[in-house]
Amino acid sequence: MPTPNAPRGPRPDQDAEVASFANTMPREYRQRHHPNAIWHHSRTSADRASAVNVGTFSPGGLTTGVPLCVVADDRPGLLARICIGLEALNLDVRDAEAYLRRRLDGRVEAVDLVWVRPTGPRALAPWNATESLAEIKSVLNVVVERHLEAGALLERVTRAPTNVGHTRISWVMAEGLLMGVDVETQDRPGLLLALAAALAHERLNIVRSVVKTMGKRAVDRFYFCELDGTAVGGDRQTQIRARLLEVIGRPNVELGHASPST
């Protein structure tokens, strides 16, 4: 769906700004997004004057919801915190992409792209994302700045359903120090929050993720490392899998083989 009142695109003299931002982002991001969207993301980053800044953008093509760009300094459990804030605003995350980049000043910044749909009371009337940016930014700043331990994040997760059907968990071969996991399961409101909170509880830092909703199924991929930046040992897979299953429910589980990173 088109983004209401989407911001204008870059001028020709701003191409260098777009290139500078894009060069600090992973290759996967540059392959997925056109210069117009990248410019919107770069402006959201450049204009950030608080813990969190939020902007809209036009991704092009068909989308599953209204796209938002959320930019903040990286911190443990950030993706789960963002999901908590959006849930409080009655915004359901349909798709998402999460990236980290190193700024020129050396700080590590998260650039999270989420496609949301209004739910509950917010869905009862026409909703304009651009007009709601100040409200979204205010709520996310409060949630991100609040001191929440990993266990507290997990407590925010709604109780897992008892019958979630077929679930597939596959370990993904990733580059460098990253470990990856694919989770395919029945979609439900709050699923991304549940998975992100589970990984935060295991003291893992999500470096990159791609979350897709396909009909009634969710296909989520997460790349992560330990909080200190070191690689996650293979002996941790059983523990991580158990935590993910705890928040998913009691599904008929299929364990997939490791697949190459894409």
N, C-alpha and C positions, 0 to 999 in steps of 0.2 A: 504494500500500500504506500502511496506517496506520503512524504512527511509534510504536515501542514506548516505553511510559512517557513519552509526550509531556508537557511541563510544563503546568501549569494556565494558564488564560486570565486576562486582566486583571480586576480589580475595577472597579466603576463609578467609584470615585474615582481610578482610574489612566487614565481616558480622556484627560485633559489631557496626560499623559506620552506616550501613543500619538500624539496629534495633534501634539505638539511634534516628535517624531521624524519622523513622516510628512511634515511640512511642509518638512523639510530634504532630502527624497528627491525624485527626479524624478517627474513626473506618471505616467509609465509604471509605475513601481513601485506607486504608490497605486492605480492601476487594476487591477493584477494581484493584490493581496493584501488579505485581509480583516483587520479590526482585531485579531483574536486572533493571527494570524501576525505582524502588525506589532509587537504588544506583545512577542512573543518576541524579535524582531530588536532592538527597542529595549533590552530587558534585556541581551542579549548585548553590545551596544555600551556600555551604562552600566556593566556589571560588568567591563569589560576593564581588567585591571591589568598586562598585559604586552603585548608586541608584537602578539600575536594572541589573540583569544578565539573560542571555538567553542560553539555551542548547537544544540539541535534545535528543531523547530517542526512544527506540523501545518498543511500548506498547504491541506487540504481537497480533495476530489475524487480522481480517479485520479492516481497518480504513477508514475514510472519507476524510483524508487529511494527510499532513505531520505534525507530532507532535512536538510541541515546549513546553519547560518548561520555564516559566517566573517567576522570583523570585524578590520580592521587599519588602521593609517595607510597612506595611499596611498604607493606607491613604484614606480619603474620595474620592470617584470617581475613585479609582485605576483601576477597571476593564474597565470602560468607557475610561479612558486615554489609556490603552493598546490597546483597540479596535481602537481608533483614530490613534495611531501609525501604527498599522498593516494595516489599511485602506489606510494610506498615502503610504505604501509600496506596495500597490496593492496585499494584501494578505487577502483573505476572510475567516473568521472564520466559519468552518462548525460545529464543536463540541467543547465543552469546559468544563472544570471542574475547579472550584475555591475553594481554601481552605485557612484557616488561621491556623497558628501554633505559639506557644510561644517558642521562642528560649531560650537557657540556660541563656543568658544574660538578659532575661526579655522582649526583644523587640518582638512585634507582627509582624510576617512576612507572606506575602501572597505568596502562591505557586499556580500559575495559569497554567493550562495545556490547550493548544489550538491546535486544528487540523486545519491547514490552507491549502488553495489552491490558487495558483497564479491566478490573474485576470489581465485584461487589457494588457498593454505592457509586463508585466512580464510573461504572459502566452504564449507569442509568441515564446519562446525559452525554451529549457530544463532548469529546475531550480534545483539547488542543495542547500538544506537548510543549510547544514553544512558550505558551502562556503559563505553563506550570513549572518552567525551569527553575525559577527562584525557590518555589516550594520544595522541589526535588533536591536541589542543592542544599537547602537549609537542613532538611531531614538527614541527608547522607553525611553532612558535616558532623552533625550531632552523633550519629551512630559510629562513624569511623573514628572520631576523637575519643569516644567513651572507652574507658578501660574495661575490656571484656576478655576474660581468660578463655582458652580454647574450650574448656568444659562448659562454660556459659553459652558459647556459640552453639554447641551441640544441644543444649537444653531448649534453644529456640526452635529446633526442628519439630515439626508436627509429627505426631505418632505415625509410624510406618503402617500402611495397610497390611492386612493379613494375607491378602491374595493379590499379588502383583504380576502373576503370569510368568512368562519366560524372561529370564535375565541372562545376558552373556557378559562375562568379564574377561578381557584379553589384555595381556601385558604387551606393551609396544616397545620395540627397540628404538631408542632415541639417541641423538647425537650428544657427545660430550658427557657431562655429569648428570644428565636428565634421565629419569625413569618415566615411562608413560603407561597409562592405563586407559582402555576403552570400556565404557559401561553402556550397554544397550538394555533398556528396560521399559516398562510401561510408564508413560508420562503422567505426571500429576503436579498440581500446583505446589511450589516449594521444593521440587526435586533438586534443582541446582543448589539451593541453600543447604539441603541435606547432605549432598555429596561434598560441597565445599567445606562445610563444617566438619564433616568426618575426616577429611584430609588435614584440616587445621588441628583437629584433636590429636592426630598422629604426628603433630609437629613437623608438617611438610609445608614447603613454600611452593605454591602454584606459580610456575614460570610462564606457562602458556596453556590455553585451553580453547577448544572449539565445541560448542554445545548446539545441537540441532534438534528440533522437534519435527518428526515426520509422522503426520497423522496422530495416532495415539501412542506412538513410540518416541522415546528420547534416545539419542545417540550422542554420548558425551565423551570427549577425549581430554585428558589432563596430562600435562607434563609437569614434573615436580622434582625438587631436590630437598635435602635436609635444610633446616633453618640457617645453618652456618655456611650453606652453599656447597657442601660436599655431596657426593653421590649417595643415593639410597641403596643400601646393600640388598642383594637378592633375598637374604633371609628375612627381610621385612615384608615380603609380598603376602605371606599368609596372614599376618597381623593387619595389614592395610585392607586386604580383601574382606576379612571378617568385619572390620569397621564399616566398610561400604555396605555390606550385606545387612548389617544391623540397622542402618537408616533406610535401606531400600525396602526391607521386609523379609518375608520368607519365600523367595521365588524358587522356581525350578531353574537351577543355575547350570549354565554351560561355561566351562573354562576354555577360552580360546588360546591358541598358540600365539607366541609373540609375532608381531608383524612389523615390517619396516616403517620408520617414520615417514610421514608425507607432508 
